[in-house]
Amino acid sequence: MAQIVIPTALAEIAQNRDHINTAEFGHAVDRANQTIRKNYCLTGHCFGIRPVKVGGRLLWPVADIAKLLNGGL
């Protein structure tokens, strides 16, 4: 299985966590938080990434974000 390369800027945001919150996701992909939430509400995902709901919050998987930023997904 190929190892996922996490871009430096995303690694700094994630700080060794597996999931990041919506504000951090927005910062990583250079989009407003509300844009991320709107895409999720309309389609159930944002840029093809599906979040995990924890306590009413959306947590986005860092590995999937890394794939997106590296040109995948």
C-alpha positions in Angstrom: 0.0 0.0 0.0 1.4 3.4 -1.0 2.1 5.8 1.8 0.3 9.1 1.8 2.5 12.2 1.6 1.1 15.0 3.8 2.0 18.5 2.5 4.0 20.6 5.0 1.3 23.2 5.5 -1.4 20.5 6.2 1.0 18.7 8.6 1.4 22.0 10.6 -2.4 22.4 10.8 -3.1 18.8 11.7 -0.3 18.5 14.3 -0.3 14.6 14.1 -4.1 14.3 14.4 -6.1 12.1 12.0 -9.0 14.5 11.6 -9.2 18.3 11.6 -12.2 20.6 12.1 -14.0 22.6 9.4 -12.2 25.8 10.0 -8.8 24.0 9.7 -10.0 22.2 6.5 -11.1 25.5 5.0 -7.7 27.0 5.8 -5.9 24.0 4.2 -7.9 24.2 0.9 -8.2 28.0 0.9 -12.0 28.2 1.2 -14.3 29.9 3.7 -15.7 27.7 6.5 -19.2 28.4 5.3 -18.4 27.2 1.8 -17.2 23.9 3.2 -20.4 23.6 5.3 -22.6 24.5 2.4 -21.0 21.9 0.1 -21.5 19.3 2.9 -25.1 20.2 3.4 -25.9 20.1 -0.3 -24.0 17.0 -1.3 -22.9 15.1 1.8 -19.2 15.8 1.1 -16.8 18.6 0.1 -14.3 18.0 -2.7 -15.2 14.3 -2.5 -14.3 14.1 1.2 -16.8 12.9 3.7 -16.5 14.0 7.3 -17.1 12.2 10.5 -19.6 13.7 12.9 -18.6 13.8 16.5 -20.7 15.6 19.0 -22.4 17.7 16.4 -19.1 18.8 14.8 -17.7 17.8 11.5 -14.2 16.3 11.5 -12.4 15.9 8.2 -9.8 13.1 7.6 -6.3 14.4 7.1 -5.3 11.6 4.8 -8.1 12.4 2.3 -7.3 16.1 2.4 -3.6 15.2 1.7 -4.7 13.2 -1.3 -6.8 16.1 -2.6 -3.9 18.5 -2.2 -1.5 16.1 -3.9 -3.8 16.0 -7.0 -5.8 12.9 -6.1 -9.5 12.1 -5.3 
